[in-house]
Amino acid sequence: MERETNIDIAKGIGIIFVVYGHTFCPFKEYIFLFHMPLFFLLSGLLYNSNKSTKEYIITKYRSLIVPYGYFIVVLNLVFIIISLIQDKPFYIYPGMLIRPYGVTLTLWFFLALFNVCVLFRFIDSLNTNYTKLLLIAFLFCTGLIFSNYKIKLPFYIDSALTVLVFFAAGFYYKKIKSIKYFCYIISLIVGLYYMYKDRIPEVNLKENIYSDPSCIFISLCLSFLILDLSSKLYKYKLIQKILSYLGKKSLIIFTLHILILELIYLFLPKNNEVYAVLNTFLAIIITLFINKILKIEVQISYLQCKMDLIFNFIKKNGYRE
């Protein structure tokens, strides 16, 4: 129970930085180093190998692709309505289904995480840890090659190849706690190097951008530090309650905050560092309010139940002659 709450607290911290990083904040480069790597690492921590491969993939399809389909329809409808009200032209291309953009750009995470989960599931089915680690390293290097040559694949498969390393780090951290200390040492060396060069490495998981592969260790280090911080905050009940609640709602906040920020910018300054903090908390509060009023999670749950019925029907009738 405490472990799950700690993960929710870490998600809560992470989602605040995600929203803040999409405002006019002065620390964007630093935030991008860890805010999304953290979520992939936490997903690796939660990886469960008890289910069969088929059941696991169906579960992930249910929890990631069904919400993806829901949000890509709803967000575009809202975008069209707002554009019509403002008498502005709007364009919707079929390509957004495989690489979302605009108000739907946050949906890249659903696709990338689903791909990572499927990839890691097949990797985990291999016989030896040596083979598993070798394949993870190979896929990671392949992702870096795509990054270097700016090769974009559908459904963010290019991004999935590189972020797989964060998911794997979270999974192996459950077994080998010393992984984080290794990351701390390497990231300290890498950090000193960047301080000497007086530059900040560029990281953008969505676009599969890594200015230097060594910055992966900094991303892992900061993610582990947030995980450690969440365990410290667990004993402060009010903070625990707030952050764990935000963590539980992190996918909803993550999906809607770009649209909400655009609406906020109609009334409050956008290019202002002071307002960036206010806009962050307003976006989170408004998103939670909209979720409560419109019962978005209930709607998604309804779709997931319908999908379960379809899969069960196929399962029962699929083997008939």
C-alpha positions as CSV (number, residue, x, y, z in Angstrom):
1,M,0.0,0.0,0.0
2,E,2.8,2.4,1.0
3,R,4.7,1.6,-2.2
4,E,1.7,2.3,-4.4
5,T,1.1,5.6,-2.6
6,N,4.7,6.5,-3.1
7,I,4.4,5.9,-6.8
8,D,1.2,8.1,-6.9
9,I,3.1,10.8,-5.0
10,A,5.9,10.7,-7.6
11,K,3.3,10.9,-10.4
12,G,1.8,13.9,-8.6
13,I,5.1,15.6,-8.5
14,G,5.8,14.7,-12.1
15,I,2.5,16.0,-13.4
16,I,3.0,19.4,-11.8
17,F,6.3,19.7,-13.6
18,V,4.8,18.5,-16.9
19,V,2.2,21.3,-16.8
20,Y,4.7,23.8,-15.6
21,G,7.1,22.8,-18.3
22,H,4.4,23.6,-20.9
23,T,4.0,27.2,-19.7
24,F,6.4,30.1,-20.1
25,C,8.6,28.8,-17.3
26,P,12.4,29.7,-17.1
27,F,13.4,26.1,-16.3
28,K,12.0,24.3,-19.3
29,E,15.3,22.7,-20.3
30,Y,15.8,21.3,-16.8
31,I,12.2,20.0,-16.5
32,F,12.4,18.2,-19.8
33,L,15.4,16.3,-18.5
34,F,13.2,14.3,-16.2
35,H,9.4,15.0,-16.3
36,M,8.6,12.3,-18.9
37,P,11.4,9.9,-18.2
38,L,9.9,9.7,-14.6
39,F,6.6,8.4,-15.9
40,F,8.2,5.7,-18.0
41,L,10.4,4.6,-15.1
42,L,7.3,4.4,-12.8
43,S,5.5,2.3,-15.5
44,G,8.4,-0.1,-15.4
45,L,8.2,-0.2,-11.6
46,L,4.5,-1.3,-12.0
47,Y,5.2,-3.9,-14.6
48,N,3.5,-7.2,-13.8
49,S,4.7,-10.4,-15.4
50,N,2.0,-12.7,-13.9
51,K,-0.4,-12.4,-16.8
52,S,0.0,-14.2,-20.1
53,T,1.3,-12.1,-22.9
54,K,-2.1,-12.0,-24.6
55,E,-3.8,-10.9,-21.4
56,Y,-1.1,-8.3,-20.7
57,I,-1.4,-6.8,-24.2
58,I,-5.2,-6.7,-23.9
59,T,-4.9,-5.0,-20.5
60,K,-2.6,-2.3,-21.9
61,Y,-4.8,-1.8,-25.0
62,R,-7.7,-1.3,-22.6
63,S,-5.9,1.2,-20.3
64,L,-4.0,3.1,-23.0
65,I,-5.4,2.8,-26.5
66,V,-9.1,3.0,-25.5
67,P,-8.5,6.4,-23.7
68,Y,-6.3,7.4,-26.7
69,G,-9.2,6.8,-29.1
70,Y,-11.6,8.7,-26.7
71,F,-9.5,11.7,-26.3
72,I,-8.4,12.1,-29.9
73,V,-12.1,12.4,-30.9
74,V,-13.2,14.6,-28.0
75,L,-10.2,17.0,-28.1
76,N,-10.7,17.5,-31.9
77,L,-14.4,18.1,-31.4
78,V,-13.7,20.8,-28.8
79,F,-11.0,22.3,-31.0
80,I,-13.4,22.5,-33.9
81,I,-16.1,24.1,-31.8
82,I,-13.7,26.7,-30.4
83,S,-12.4,27.5,-33.9
84,L,-16.0,28.0,-35.2
85,I,-16.8,30.3,-32.2
86,Q,-13.7,32.3,-32.9
87,D,-14.3,32.2,-36.6
88,K,-10.9,30.8,-37.2
89,P,-9.9,28.2,-39.9
90,F,-9.1,24.7,-38.6
91,Y,-7.3,21.8,-40.3
92,I,-7.5,18.1,-39.3
93,Y,-5.3,15.6,-41.1
94,P,-5.6,11.8,-41.0
95,G,-1.9,11.8,-40.0
96,M,-2.8,13.0,-36.5
97,L,-4.1,9.5,-35.8
98,I,-0.5,8.1,-35.9
99,R,1.4,11.3,-34.7
100,P,-1.0,13.6,-32.8
101,Y,-0.4,17.3,-32.9
102,G,-2.0,20.6,-31.7
103,V,-4.3,20.1,-28.7
104,T,-3.9,16.3,-29.1
105,L,-0.1,16.3,-29.0
106,T,-0.1,14.9,-25.4
107,L,-1.6,11.7,-26.7
108,W,1.8,10.7,-28.0
109,F,2.4,9.3,-24.5
110,F,-0.4,6.7,-24.8
111,L,1.0,5.4,-28.0
112,A,4.7,5.4,-26.9
113,L,3.9,3.7,-23.6
114,F,1.8,1.1,-25.2
115,N,4.6,0.3,-27.6
116,V,7.1,0.2,-24.8
117,C,4.9,-2.2,-22.7
118,V,4.5,-4.5,-25.7
119,L,8.2,-4.4,-26.5
120,F,9.3,-5.1,-22.9
121,R,6.7,-7.9,-22.6
122,F,8.4,-9.8,-25.4
123,I,11.9,-8.9,-24.1
124,D,10.9,-10.3,-20.7
125,S,9.8,-13.6,-22.3
126,L,13.5,-14.3,-23.3
127,N,15.4,-16.9,-21.4
128,T,18.4,-15.0,-19.9
129,N,19.0,-11.6,-18.4
130,Y,22.0,-11.2,-20.6
131,T,19.9,-11.6,-23.7
132,K,17.3,-9.2,-22.3
133,L,19.8,-6.5,-21.5
134,L,21.5,-7.0,-24.9
135,L,18.2,-6.5,-26.8
136,I,17.3,-3.5,-24.7
137,A,20.7,-1.9,-25.5
138,F,20.3,-2.8,-29.2
139,L,16.8,-1.2,-29.4
140,F,18.0,1.9,-27.4
141,C,20.9,2.4,-29.8
142,T,18.5,1.9,-32.8
143,G,16.3,4.6,-31.3
144,L,19.3,6.9,-31.0
145,I,20.2,6.3,-34.6
146,F,16.6,7.3,-35.6
147,S,17.1,10.4,-33.3
148,N,20.4,11.4,-34.9
149,Y,19.0,11.1,-38.5
150,K,15.6,12.6,-37.5
151,I,13.7,9.5,-38.7
152,K,10.1,9.6,-37.5
153,L,8.1,6.4,-37.3
154,P,4.3,6.1,-37.0
155,F,2.8,5.7,-33.5
156,Y,6.0,7.1,-31.9
157,I,7.8,3.8,-32.3
158,D,11.0,5.7,-32.7
159,S,10.5,7.4,-29.3
160,A,9.5,4.0,-27.7
161,L,12.8,2.5,-28.7
162,T,14.8,5.0,-26.7
163,V,12.4,5.4,-23.7
164,L,12.4,1.6,-23.3
165,V,15.6,2.2,-21.2
166,F,13.6,4.2,-18.6
167,F,10.9,1.5,-18.4
168,A,13.6,-1.2,-18.0
169,A,15.4,0.8,-15.3
170,G,12.2,1.0,-13.3
171,F,11.6,-2.8,-13.7
172,Y,15.2,-3.7,-12.7
173,Y,15.2,-1.2,-9.8
174,K,12.6,-3.4,-8.1
175,K,15.3,-6.2,-8.0
176,I,18.5,-4.2,-7.8
177,K,18.2,-1.1,-5.7
178,S,21.8,-0.2,-6.3
179,I,21.0,0.8,-9.8
180,K,20.1,4.3,-8.6
181,Y,23.4,4.8,-7.0
182,F,25.2,3.8,-10.2
183,C,23.0,6.4,-12.0
184,Y,23.9,9.0,-9.3
185,I,27.6,8.5,-9.8
186,I,27.5,8.6,-13.6
187,S,25.1,11.5,-13.7
188,L,27.4,13.5,-11.4
189,I,30.3,13.0,-13.8
190,V,28.1,13.9,-16.8
191,G,26.6,16.9,-14.9
192,L,30.1,18.2,-14.1
193,Y,31.0,17.8,-17.8
194,Y,28.0,19.9,-18.9
195,M,28.8,22.5,-16.2
196,Y,32.3,22.7,-17.6
197,K,30.9,23.2,-21.1
198,D,28.3,25.6,-19.7
199,R,25.4,24.1,-21.6
200,I,22.2,22.1,-20.8
201,P,21.6,18.9,-22.8
202,E,18.4,18.9,-24.9
203,V,15.9,16.1,-24.2
204,N,12.5,15.8,-25.8
205,L,11.0,12.3,-25.5
206,K,8.1,13.0,-27.8
207,E,10.3,14.1,-30.7
208,N,13.0,11.5,-29.7
209,I,15.6,14.2,-29.3
210,Y,18.7,13.6,-27.2
211,S,21.5,16.1,-27.8
212,D,23.9,13.7,-26.1
213,P,23.1,10.0,-25.1
214,S,24.9,10.6,-21.7
215,C,22.1,12.8,-20.6
216,I,20.1,9.6,-20.1
217,F,21.9,9.1,-16.8
218,I,20.9,12.6,-15.6
219,S,17.2,11.8,-16.5
220,L,17.4,8.5,-14.6
221,C,19.1,10.2,-11.6
222,L,16.5,12.9,-11.3
223,S,13.7,10.4,-11.7
224,F,15.1,8.2,-8.9
225,L,15.6,11.4,-6.7
226,I,11.9,12.2,-7.2
227,L,11.0,8.6,-6.2
228,D,13.1,9.0,-3.1
229,L,11.5,12.4,-2.3
230,S,8.0,10.8,-2.6
231,S,8.9,8.3,0.1
232,K,10.0,11.1,2.4
233,L,6.8,13.1,1.7
234,Y,4.7,10.0,2.5
235,K,4.7,10.8,6.3
236,Y,3.2,14.3,5.7
237,K,-0.4,13.4,5.4
238,L,-1.8,16.5,3.8
239,I,1.0,16.6,1.2
240,Q,0.7,12.9,0.7
241,K,-3.1,13.2,0.1
242,I,-2.8,16.1,-2.4
243,L,0.1,14.7,-4.4
244,S,-1.2,11.1,-4.5
245,Y,-4.6,12.4,-5.7
246,L,-2.9,14.3,-8.5
247,G,-0.9,11.2,-9.3
248,K,-4.1,9.1,-9.6
249,K,-5.5,11.8,-12.0
250,S,-2.2,12.3,-13.8
251,L,-3.3,10.9,-17.1
252,I,-6.4,13.1,-17.2
253,I,-4.3,16.2,-16.3
254,F,-1.6,15.2,-18.8
255,T,-4.1,14.8,-21.6
256,L,-6.2,17.9,-21.1
257,H,-3.8,20.5,-19.8
258,I,-2.6,21.8,-23.2
259,L,-6.2,22.6,-24.2
260,I,-6.9,24.2,-20.8
261,L,-3.8,26.3,-21.0
262,E,-4.8,27.6,-24.4
263,L,-8.1,28.7,-22.9
264,I,-6.4,30.3,-19.9
265,Y,-4.2,32.3,-22.3
266,L,-7.3,34.0,-23.6
267,F,-7.6,35.8,-20.3
268,L,-4.2,35.7,-18.7
269,P,-0.7,36.5,-20.0
270,K,1.1,33.7,-21.7
271,N,4.7,35.0,-22.0
272,N,5.1,35.8,-18.4
273,E,7.3,33.9,-15.9
274,V,5.3,35.0,-12.9
275,Y,2.0,33.9,-14.4
276,A,3.5,30.6,-15.4
277,V,3.1,29.3,-11.9
278,L,-0.5,30.6,-11.6
279,N,-1.3,29.2,-15.0
280,T,0.1,25.8,-14.0
281,F,-2.2,25.5,-10.9
282,L,-5.2,26.9,-12.7
283,A,-4.8,24.4,-15.5
284,I,-4.6,21.5,-13.0
285,I,-7.6,22.7,-11.0
286,I,-9.7,23.4,-14.0
287,T,-8.8,20.0,-15.5
288,L,-9.9,18.2,-12.3
289,F,-13.1,20.2,-12.2
290,I,-13.9,19.4,-15.8
291,N,-13.2,15.7,-15.1
292,K,-15.5,15.8,-12.1
293,I,-18.4,17.6,-13.9
294,L,-18.2,15.7,-17.2
295,K,-17.3,12.3,-15.6
296,I,-14.6,11.7,-18.2
297,E,-13.2,8.7,-16.3
298,V,-16.7,7.2,-16.1
299,Q,-17.1,7.6,-19.9
300,I,-13.7,6.0,-20.5
301,S,-14.6,3.2,-18.1
302,Y,-17.8,2.6,-20.1
303,L,-15.9,2.3,-23.3
304,Q,-13.4,-0.1,-21.7
305,C,-16.3,-2.3,-20.5
306,K,-17.7,-2.4,-24.0
307,M,-14.3,-3.4,-25.3
308,D,-14.2,-6.2,-22.7
309,L,-17.5,-7.5,-24.0
310,I,-16.2,-7.5,-27.5
311,F,-13.0,-9.4,-26.5
312,N,-15.0,-11.9,-24.4
313,F,-17.3,-12.5,-27.4
314,I,-14.4,-13.1,-29.7
315,K,-12.8,-15.3,-27.1
316,K,-15.9,-17.4,-26.8
317,N,-16.7,-17.6,-30.5
318,G,-13.3,-17.4,-32.0
319,Y,-12.6,-21.2,-32.0
320,R,-15.9,-22.3,-33.4
321,E,-15.8,-24.3,-36.6
